[in-house]
Amino acid sequence: MKKFLIAAALALSATMANAWDFTVNGNRDIDGKVNGAGLSLGKTVDGIGFAVSVDRFDYKAGNLDVYSGSVSYEFVKVLGVGLGAQFGISFND
């Protein structure tokens, strides 16, 4: 029974380490004229992070939708703080 519990704990920790990141954000500019909101979904596999997001901004002249994707790589991690590079692309509709 003890071996089964240890194996179950290891399996659970392996699946929890393979999690997706889901983010909801809200934006407002300094002048208070533009509001925005967005969603982002990301995943990290072997130190390489992938993320896609969509944001919507409300202007008086109309709305602006921004679709973006990014890839990141973490070079060094010291005491829980990572240093890496990120490349991204976005499309304004």
C-alpha positions as a printed NumPy array, in Angstrom:
array([[  0.   ,   0.   ,   0.   ],
       [  2.859,   2.373,   0.818],
       [  4.434,   1.832,  -2.627],
       [  1.08 ,   2.516,  -4.269],
       [  0.714,   5.843,  -2.429],
       [  4.237,   6.911,  -3.396],
       [  3.595,   5.989,  -7.047],
       [  0.278,   7.866,  -7.011],
       [  1.95 ,  10.956,  -5.514],
       [  4.668,  10.891,  -8.181],
       [  2.114,  10.485, -10.967],
       [  0.031,  13.359,  -9.605],
       [  3.057,  15.652,  -9.338],
       [  4.065,  14.798, -12.919],
       [  0.619,  15.723, -14.259],
       [  0.474,  18.908, -12.189],
       [  3.871,  19.991, -13.548],
       [  2.399,  19.7  , -17.04 ],
       [ -0.138,  22.504, -16.535],
       [ -1.505,  25.161, -18.861],
       [ -1.462,  28.851, -17.906],
       [ -4.726,  30.741, -18.456],
       [ -4.755,  34.498, -17.87 ],
       [ -7.545,  37.073, -17.925],
       [ -6.465,  40.728, -17.99 ],
       [ -8.022,  44.158, -17.89 ],
       [ -6.484,  47.394, -19.198],
       [ -7.127,  51.111, -18.813],
       [ -4.87 ,  53.87 , -20.119],
       [ -3.621,  56.768, -18.008],
       [ -6.133,  59.245, -19.452],
       [ -9.03 ,  56.86 , -18.783],
       [-10.199,  57.052, -22.399],
       [ -9.46 ,  53.481, -23.505],
       [-10.556,  50.292, -21.774],
       [ -9.407,  46.829, -22.75 ],
       [ -9.619,  43.192, -21.79 ],
       [ -7.932,  40.031, -22.941],
       [ -7.354,  36.312, -22.611],
       [ -4.084,  34.408, -22.834],
       [ -3.266,  30.704, -22.933],
       [  0.274,  29.409, -22.468],
       [  2.29 ,  26.268, -21.871],
       [  5.914,  25.56 , -21.01 ],
       [  7.62 ,  22.416, -22.291],
       [ 11.277,  21.677, -21.435],
       [ 12.071,  25.333, -20.74 ],
       [ 10.418,  26.613, -23.933],
       [  7.225,  28.603, -23.398],
       [  4.432,  29.064, -25.938],
       [  1.594,  31.562, -25.545],
       [ -1.303,  32.883, -27.626],
       [ -3.514,  35.774, -26.635],
       [ -6.335,  37.992, -27.802],
       [ -7.035,  41.502, -26.496],
       [ -9.847,  43.954, -27.274],
       [ -9.579,  47.713, -26.784],
       [-12.565,  50.069, -26.93 ],
       [-11.861,  53.392, -28.64 ],
       [-14.417,  56.113, -29.399],
       [-13.801,  55.603, -33.131],
       [-14.265,  51.824, -32.847],
       [-12.841,  48.676, -31.352],
       [ -9.372,  47.253, -31.859],
       [ -8.697,  43.516, -31.633],
       [ -5.098,  42.361, -31.144],
       [ -4.122,  38.722, -31.729],
       [ -0.635,  37.655, -30.692],
       [  1.624,  34.677, -30.203],
       [  4.989,  34.333, -28.529],
       [  7.766,  31.838, -27.858],
       [ 10.192,  32.15 , -24.956],
       [ 13.266,  30.284, -23.755],
       [ 14.677,  30.463, -20.255],
       [ 18.491,  30.429, -20.193],
       [ 19.207,  30.576, -16.454],
       [ 17.116,  30.186, -13.31 ],
       [ 18.533,  31.271,  -9.953],
       [ 16.489,  31.227,  -6.732],
       [ 13.23 ,  31.057,  -8.67 ],
       [ 14.054,  33.998, -10.951],
       [ 14.626,  33.215, -14.61 ],
       [ 16.501,  35.038, -17.351],
       [ 15.482,  34.332, -20.923],
       [ 14.589,  35.584, -24.36 ],
       [ 11.173,  36.01 , -25.966],
       [ 10.005,  36.418, -29.584],
       [  6.474,  37.36 , -30.49 ],
       [  4.244,  38.486, -33.305],
       [  0.895,  40.272, -33.249],
       [ -1.873,  41.223, -35.659],
       [ -4.132,  44.242, -35.237],
       [ -7.627,  43.913, -36.678]])
